[in-house]
């Protein structure tokens, strides 16, 4: 069975033990895991102290995902994780604070994008430009949050060994661990919180200069229908290759252009691509083109190297990258859904060829 041990230092330890393990042996295991002597601790589950005896864990009713609290002896009679916090009235923010918060949000596109997605009501109040309305909405949300917090503290203080209170305590410990992990990342790896620029290069298709997105995770090279019209090659689209591209979401494939002259620096490379309906990016160089010309993505030198010719072209800087590649500019309906592991608008499936009679 899988159990969670809440140590006296407010750490959560996840362990897996056999159901026939005796309580005595389990107490010894908890002592080793938490760094305490077994004579200094006792175990508490759902408000009840576990006895030091030879009964099995299964026989006393322990189940998967139960939280076992390790407490120093003598602390069982008092809640060790709850301090006396008197409820207070909702705190009202002064006018100067909403103004400062508004200015901070509006000065950063990333913050505005996150606010729009996570808190539409506050974002709408901010976009009105009315500081009083923004302050009212901010005060209302903070008051509601403090009301919920007071209810939580009341539950913890009334009966800290109630199963629901134990769940809240375990959640508090989990959030402390998450915050500590994030603080360590901010201190030692702050670069991981920076926005990463996508890989784009300059190229020319049918005499028209384009900025192409290099995506080794996409199976095929694609072009948007609007871009195909702009570079005058829609007349070459073979609609017998229409179908659907499935990756993060589903997009309709209008057809395929079998051979096009793609110019990168001074190299003339032939490639084929699928024309996608309502594709925000103009052109995406997929794995088919990259493998055909033995391309190497050199991030140390920030270049794309054409292996078949030896030519190198630099990836575009952040200021030169098209606006549609920046996540906060993409409409919410086109953003990748939570839990997706691929970049937006990539395709990882070959088109389904349509049968023709």
C-alpha positions as CSV (number, residue, x, y, z in Angstrom):
1,X,0.0,0.0,0.0
2,X,1.0,3.6,-0.6
3,X,1.2,5.9,2.4
4,X,2.2,9.5,3.0
5,X,4.2,10.3,6.1
6,X,4.0,13.9,7.5
7,X,7.2,14.4,9.4
8,X,7.6,16.8,12.4
9,X,9.6,19.1,10.1
10,X,6.5,19.5,7.9
11,X,7.8,17.4,5.0
12,X,5.7,14.9,3.1
13,X,7.4,11.5,2.5
14,X,5.7,9.1,0.1
15,X,6.5,5.4,0.7
16,X,5.1,2.0,-0.4
17,X,4.9,-0.8,2.2
18,X,3.4,-4.2,2.4
19,X,0.0,-4.5,4.1
20,X,1.2,-7.3,6.4
21,X,4.0,-5.1,7.8
22,X,3.6,-4.9,11.6
23,X,3.0,-1.6,13.4
24,X,6.2,-2.0,15.4
25,X,8.3,-2.4,12.2
26,X,6.4,0.5,10.6
27,X,7.2,2.8,13.5
28,X,10.9,1.9,13.1
29,X,10.7,2.6,9.4
30,X,9.1,6.1,10.1
31,X,11.9,6.8,12.6
32,X,14.5,6.1,10.0
33,X,12.8,8.1,7.3
34,X,12.3,11.2,9.6
35,X,15.6,11.0,11.4
36,X,14.1,10.6,14.9
37,X,14.6,7.8,17.4
38,X,11.6,5.5,17.7
39,X,11.4,6.1,21.4
40,X,10.9,9.8,20.7
41,X,7.9,9.6,18.3
42,X,4.4,8.3,18.0
43,X,2.2,7.9,14.9
44,X,-1.2,9.5,14.5
45,X,-3.8,8.6,11.8
46,X,-7.2,10.4,11.6
47,X,-6.7,11.7,15.1
48,X,-5.9,8.3,16.7
49,X,-2.5,7.3,18.0
50,X,-1.3,4.0,16.6
51,X,-0.1,1.5,19.3
52,X,3.4,0.0,19.2
53,X,2.4,-3.7,18.7
54,X,2.8,-6.6,16.3
55,X,-0.5,-6.2,14.5
56,X,-0.4,-5.6,10.7
57,X,-1.1,-2.3,9.0
58,X,-4.0,-3.9,7.1
59,X,-5.6,-5.3,10.3
60,X,-5.9,-1.9,11.9
61,X,-7.7,-0.4,8.8
62,X,-4.9,1.5,7.1
63,X,-5.6,2.0,3.4
64,X,-3.8,3.4,0.3
65,X,-3.2,7.1,0.3
66,X,-3.7,7.5,4.1
67,X,-1.6,10.2,5.8
68,X,0.4,9.1,8.8
69,X,1.5,12.0,11.0
70,X,4.8,11.5,12.9
71,X,4.7,13.5,16.2
72,X,7.2,13.8,19.0
73,X,6.0,12.1,22.2
74,X,4.1,14.5,24.5
75,X,2.9,16.6,21.5
76,X,-0.1,14.3,20.7
77,X,-2.4,16.2,23.1
78,X,-1.9,19.4,21.2
79,X,-2.2,20.2,17.5
80,X,1.4,20.6,16.2
81,X,0.6,22.3,12.9
82,X,-2.0,24.8,14.0
83,X,-1.3,28.1,15.7
84,X,-3.9,30.4,17.3
85,X,-4.8,32.9,14.7
86,X,-7.7,35.1,15.5
87,X,-10.0,35.9,12.6
88,X,-9.8,39.4,11.3
89,X,-12.0,41.6,9.3
90,X,-11.4,41.7,5.5
91,X,-8.5,44.0,4.7
92,X,-9.3,46.9,2.4
93,X,-6.6,48.0,0.0
94,X,-5.8,51.7,-0.2
95,X,-6.2,53.4,-3.5
96,X,-2.4,53.6,-4.0
97,X,-2.0,49.8,-4.0
98,X,-4.5,49.1,-6.9
99,X,-2.8,51.8,-8.9
100,X,0.6,50.3,-8.4
101,X,-0.7,46.8,-9.1
102,X,-2.4,48.0,-12.3
103,X,0.8,49.7,-13.5
104,X,2.9,46.5,-12.8
105,X,0.4,44.3,-14.7
106,X,0.1,46.6,-17.7
107,X,3.9,47.0,-18.0
108,X,4.4,43.3,-18.7
109,X,2.7,41.4,-21.6
110,X,3.3,38.1,-19.8
111,X,1.5,39.2,-16.7
112,X,-1.4,40.5,-18.8
113,X,-1.7,37.2,-20.7
114,X,-1.7,35.2,-17.5
115,X,-4.3,37.5,-15.9
116,X,-6.6,37.2,-18.9
117,X,-6.4,33.4,-18.8
118,X,-6.5,32.9,-15.0
119,X,-8.7,35.8,-13.8
120,X,-11.0,37.1,-16.6
121,X,-13.0,39.3,-14.2
122,X,-10.1,41.2,-12.9
123,X,-8.7,41.5,-16.5
124,X,-11.9,42.9,-17.7
125,X,-11.9,45.5,-14.9
126,X,-8.4,46.4,-15.7
127,X,-9.1,46.9,-19.4
128,X,-11.9,49.4,-18.7
129,X,-9.2,51.9,-17.6
130,X,-11.4,52.9,-14.6
131,X,-9.1,52.7,-11.5
132,X,-12.1,52.7,-9.1
133,X,-13.7,49.7,-10.8
134,X,-10.4,47.9,-10.8
135,X,-10.0,48.6,-7.1
136,X,-13.5,47.4,-6.3
137,X,-13.0,44.1,-8.1
138,X,-9.6,43.7,-6.4
139,X,-11.1,44.4,-3.0
140,X,-14.0,42.0,-3.6
141,X,-11.7,39.1,-4.6
142,X,-9.4,39.7,-1.7
143,X,-12.3,39.8,0.8
144,X,-13.7,36.5,-0.6
145,X,-10.2,34.9,-0.4
146,X,-9.8,36.0,3.2
147,X,-13.3,34.7,4.1
148,X,-12.4,31.3,2.7
149,X,-9.1,31.4,4.7
150,X,-10.9,32.2,7.9
151,X,-13.3,29.3,7.4
152,X,-10.3,27.0,6.9
153,X,-8.5,28.3,10.0
154,X,-11.8,27.8,12.0
155,X,-12.0,24.2,10.9
156,X,-8.3,23.5,11.8
157,X,-8.7,25.1,15.3
158,X,-12.0,23.4,16.1
159,X,-10.8,19.8,15.4
160,X,-7.3,19.5,13.9
161,X,-7.7,15.7,13.8
162,X,-10.8,15.7,11.7
163,X,-10.2,14.0,8.3
164,X,-10.9,17.2,6.4
165,X,-8.6,19.2,8.7
166,X,-5.9,16.5,8.2
167,X,-6.4,16.9,4.4
168,X,-5.9,20.6,4.7
169,X,-2.8,20.2,6.8
170,X,-1.3,17.8,4.3
171,X,-2.2,20.3,1.5
172,X,-0.4,23.1,3.4
173,X,2.7,20.9,3.8
174,X,2.6,20.1,0.1
175,X,2.3,23.8,-0.9
176,X,5.2,24.6,1.5
177,X,7.3,22.1,-0.3
178,X,6.3,23.5,-3.7
179,X,7.1,27.0,-2.6
180,X,10.5,25.9,-1.3
181,X,11.2,24.1,-4.6
182,X,10.2,27.3,-6.6
183,X,12.4,29.5,-4.4
184,X,15.4,27.2,-4.9
185,X,14.8,27.3,-8.7
186,X,14.5,31.2,-8.6
187,X,17.8,31.3,-6.7
188,X,19.9,28.8,-8.6
189,X,18.1,28.5,-12.1
190,X,16.3,31.9,-12.7
191,X,16.8,31.4,-16.4
192,X,14.1,28.7,-16.4
193,X,11.4,31.3,-15.8
194,X,12.4,33.4,-18.8
195,X,10.3,33.2,-22.0
196,X,12.1,31.1,-24.6
197,X,12.2,32.4,-28.2
198,X,11.1,30.0,-30.8
199,X,13.5,29.0,-33.6
200,X,12.9,31.0,-36.8
201,X,15.0,31.5,-39.9
202,X,14.7,33.7,-42.9
203,X,14.0,32.0,-46.2
204,X,12.5,32.7,-49.7
205,X,9.7,30.7,-51.4
206,X,8.8,31.5,-55.0
207,X,10.6,34.9,-54.7
208,X,8.7,35.9,-51.5
209,X,10.7,36.4,-48.3
210,X,9.3,34.4,-45.3
211,X,10.2,33.7,-41.7
212,X,9.9,29.9,-41.2
213,X,9.5,28.2,-37.9
214,X,12.0,25.3,-37.4
215,X,10.2,22.5,-35.5
216,X,12.0,19.1,-35.3
217,X,9.0,17.8,-33.4
218,X,6.6,18.2,-36.4
219,X,6.5,15.3,-38.8
220,X,5.8,17.3,-42.0
221,X,6.6,20.7,-43.4
222,X,3.5,22.9,-43.5
223,X,2.3,26.3,-44.8
224,X,-0.8,28.3,-44.0
225,X,-3.4,28.7,-46.8
226,X,-3.0,32.5,-46.5
227,X,0.7,32.3,-47.0
228,X,0.3,29.9,-50.0
229,X,-2.0,32.5,-51.6
230,X,0.5,35.3,-50.8
231,X,3.4,33.5,-52.5
232,X,1.2,32.5,-55.5
233,X,1.4,28.7,-55.2
234,X,-2.2,27.7,-54.4
235,X,-2.5,26.6,-58.0
236,X,-0.1,23.8,-57.3
237,X,-2.0,22.4,-54.3
238,X,-3.0,18.7,-54.9
239,X,-6.3,18.4,-53.1
240,X,-6.2,14.6,-53.4
241,X,-3.9,14.8,-50.3
242,X,-6.4,16.6,-48.2
243,X,-7.2,15.3,-44.7
244,X,-6.5,16.2,-41.1
245,X,-3.3,16.9,-39.1
246,X,-3.6,15.7,-35.5
247,X,-1.2,17.0,-32.8
248,X,-2.3,19.5,-30.2
249,X,-5.8,19.8,-31.6
250,X,-6.9,19.0,-35.2
251,X,-6.4,21.1,-38.3
252,X,-7.7,20.5,-41.8
253,X,-5.2,19.8,-44.6
254,X,-6.3,21.5,-47.8
255,X,-3.8,19.5,-49.9
256,X,-0.1,19.1,-50.7
257,X,2.4,20.9,-52.9
258,X,4.8,18.2,-54.0
259,X,7.9,20.3,-54.9
260,X,8.8,23.9,-54.2
261,X,12.2,25.7,-54.4
262,X,13.1,26.9,-50.9
263,X,16.0,29.3,-50.7
264,X,18.0,29.5,-47.4
265,X,21.0,31.9,-47.6
266,X,22.4,31.0,-51.1
267,X,21.2,27.4,-51.1
268,X,18.3,26.3,-53.3
269,X,16.6,23.3,-51.6
270,X,13.6,21.4,-52.9
271,X,10.9,20.5,-50.4
272,X,7.3,19.6,-50.3
273,X,4.7,20.7,-47.8
274,X,1.1,20.4,-46.7
275,X,-1.2,23.5,-46.9
276,X,-3.1,23.9,-43.7
277,X,-6.4,25.8,-43.2
278,X,-6.4,28.5,-40.5
279,X,-2.7,28.0,-39.6
280,X,-1.4,31.1,-37.7
281,X,2.2,30.5,-38.6
282,X,3.2,31.2,-42.3
283,X,5.5,28.2,-42.7
284,X,6.8,25.4,-40.5
285,X,9.9,23.4,-41.4
286,X,9.2,19.9,-40.2
287,X,11.3,16.7,-39.7
288,X,10.8,15.6,-43.3
289,X,12.7,18.6,-44.7
290,X,15.3,18.6,-41.9
291,X,16.2,15.0,-42.4
292,X,16.2,15.2,-46.2
293,X,18.8,17.9,-46.1
294,X,20.6,16.6,-43.0
295,X,20.0,19.8,-41.0
296,X,21.6,20.3,-37.6
297,X,20.0,22.6,-35.0
298,X,23.1,24.1,-33.3
299,X,21.9,25.9,-30.2
300,X,25.4,26.7,-28.9
301,X,26.1,28.8,-32.1
302,X,22.5,29.7,-32.6
303,X,22.4,28.5,-36.2
304,X,20.7,26.0,-38.4
305,X,23.3,24.1,-40.4
306,X,22.4,22.5,-43.8
307,X,24.3,19.3,-43.6
308,X,24.1,18.5,-47.4
309,X,25.8,21.9,-48.3
310,X,27.5,23.1,-45.1
311,X,25.6,26.4,-45.2
312,X,24.6,28.0,-41.9
313,X,21.9,30.5,-41.2
314,X,21.3,32.3,-37.9
315,X,18.1,31.9,-35.9
316,X,16.2,35.1,-35.6
317,X,16.4,37.2,-32.5
318,X,13.4,37.8,-30.3
319,X,12.7,41.2,-31.9
320,X,12.6,39.7,-35.4
321,X,10.3,36.7,-34.5
322,X,6.8,37.0,-35.9
323,X,4.2,38.2,-33.4
324,X,2.0,35.1,-33.9
325,X,4.7,33.0,-32.3
326,X,4.5,34.8,-29.0
327,X,2.1,33.0,-26.8
328,X,0.4,36.1,-25.3
329,X,-0.5,37.2,-28.8
330,X,-2.2,33.9,-29.9
331,X,-6.0,33.9,-29.3
332,X,-7.0,31.8,-26.3
333,X,-8.9,29.3,-28.4
334,X,-5.7,28.6,-30.4
335,X,-3.4,28.1,-27.3
336,X,-2.3,24.6,-26.4
337,X,-4.6,22.9,-24.0
338,X,-3.3,22.1,-20.4
339,X,-1.4,18.8,-20.2
340,X,-0.2,19.0,-23.8
341,X,3.5,18.2,-24.3
342,X,3.9,19.6,-27.8
343,X,4.3,23.1,-29.0
344,X,1.2,24.8,-30.4
345,X,0.3,24.3,-34.1
346,X,2.7,21.5,-34.6
347,X,1.6,18.4,-36.5
348,X,2.8,15.0,-35.5
349,X,0.7,12.9,-37.9
350,X,0.9,12.4,-41.6
351,X,-2.1,13.6,-43.7
352,X,-4.7,11.0,-44.5
353,X,-4.8,10.7,-48.2
354,X,-8.3,11.0,-49.6
355,X,-9.4,8.3,-51.9
356,X,-10.3,9.3,-55.4
357,X,-12.5,7.3,-57.8
